[in-house]
Every structure is written in structure tokens, then in C-alpha cells.
């Protein structure tokens, strides 16, 4: 196993632990956060997201001064900054799925451990969607 794989596993463990500890892996809490006008709004995840934005902003500032990653590899950053129809449609579909299921890709994998049946349906649907996208992508 190379150093990139080890770093990815460590980062994934921290990410998963953060999701689990913050409640971001709990579909009920996520739906409560998204229920702004329903009378049961749960603002706690706003602080989790705000903390993530601050950490990521600092990471972007640090990255600007770096030529390579700490592991010595090149950065893999998006080459496009265009906001186009596919990006907007993908964001809308993601948001609808997140609101309906209360899950997105990261928390769904944690859900496979916590609630395998419910999360399993989501993960199977997500993988099927990725497969269909790959088949239809020109």
C-alpha cells in the first residue's frame, strides 16, 4: 500500500468520524435542518457546515502557496470554473435527493454500518445513478 492510499484511508476515517460525531450522518437531523419553514427546523448542522467552510477556506489559502501536496504529488484541482446547465441540474438533483433521503454520499456510507437497510437502498440507487450517468455521458 502506497502513501497516497494510507493518507486517503486516514482522511476518510477522520471525515467519517466527523460526520458521525456532528450528526451529519443522521437523516432525521439533516431533514430537520432542511425543514426551514415546517416548524421543526434544527439549526445545529448550520454550525457544522460553517466550521467546515472556515477549515476549507484556510486550506485553500495554504494550498495557494504550495507547489505540490504534502505527499509530494501534484494537486488534482478542477480545470473549469464554469457554472453551466449540467452543474446546476446536478446540484438540483443532489439537493432533492438530500432533502428526500436525508443522506448524501459520505453519510450514506456511514449509514451502511448504522442502518444498513435504509442506507443500502440509497447507496444502490446512488451507484445506479452513477452508472447511468457514465453510460449516457458523451
N, C-alpha and C positions, 0 to 999 in steps of 0.2 A: 504494500500500500504506500502510495507516494504522499508527500507532504501536503499537496493540494487536497487530496481526499480526506486526510486526517483533519485539516483545517475546516473542510466542509462539514464533516461529522460533528466537530466541536461547535461550530457556528449553529448547526441545526439543533443540537441539544440545548444550547442557550436560547435559541429562538423558541423552541417548543416549551421549554421551562417558563420562559417569559409569557408566552400565550396562556399556558395553564395557570400560572400564578396570578395573572392580571384578570382572568375571567374571559379573555377574548375567545377561548375555545368553548364557552358555554352558549349554545344557540339562544337560550332564553334571555340571557343578559344582552346579547347582540341585538335580538329583536326588540328588547326593551329600550336599547339605545336608539334604534331606528324609529321607534314609535313616538315621534316628537309631538304629534297632535292627538294621540289616542288617550292621553290622561295617565299613562303608566311610564312616562319617559324616565330612563335610567341614565343619568349623565356621566357615570363613572368611567365609561370607556373613552369619553372625550379626553380625560386626563391621561389615559394610556396612550392614545393617539398623539396628543400634544407632546408627551415625553418622547415618543418615537420620532416626531418631526424635529425636535430640538437635537436629539442624538444624531439623526441623519444629516441635519444642517452642518453640524460640527464635522461629521465625517466627510462631507463634500468639500468643506474648506480645507481640511487636512489633505484630501486627495489631490486638490489642485496643485499643491506643492510637491507632489511625488511623481517620479517618472515611472516607477514600477510598484507593484504591490509589495507588502512586507515579505512575501514568499519569493519575490524576485520575478514574478510573471507579469506579463502585460495586463493592463486594465481591459476589461471587456465592457465597454460603455456603449449605449445606443448611438448609432450614427445619425439618426433622424430626430429632429425636434418638431416635426410637422404634426399639427393637430388636424387629422383628416377624418373622413366618414368612418373607415374601419376602426379607428381608435375610439371614436365617440360611441359607435354601436357596440363595440366590445365592452366599453365602460358601462353602458346602459344594461347590457345583458348580465355583466358581473354584478352590478348593483341590485338588479331584480332578483337574481339568484341568491345573493347575500341576504336580502330582505326576506325572501320567502323561506329559505332554509336556515338562516342564521349562521351559515357556515361559509367559509371561503377556503381555498386550497390548503393553507397552513393548518388552521384549526381542524379541518376535516380529517387530516392525518392523525392528529391527537385524538379526535373523536373515534377513530378506529379502535383505540385502546379503551376509551371511556364508555362509549356507546356504539359498539360495533355494527349493530343492525341499522340504526338511523344514519350513522356516518357512512356505512358501506353503500347504502343506496345513493347517497350524494357522490361518493368517490367514483362509483361505477358510472354514474351519469356524467361526471366531470371528465373522466377518461374517454368515454364515448364521444363527448363533445370535442375533445382534443383530436381524437381520431378522425371524426367527420371533418373538422377544420383542415387537418392535414390532407385529407382526400380531395377537398374542394379548393384548396389554396392553389392559385395559378402561379 
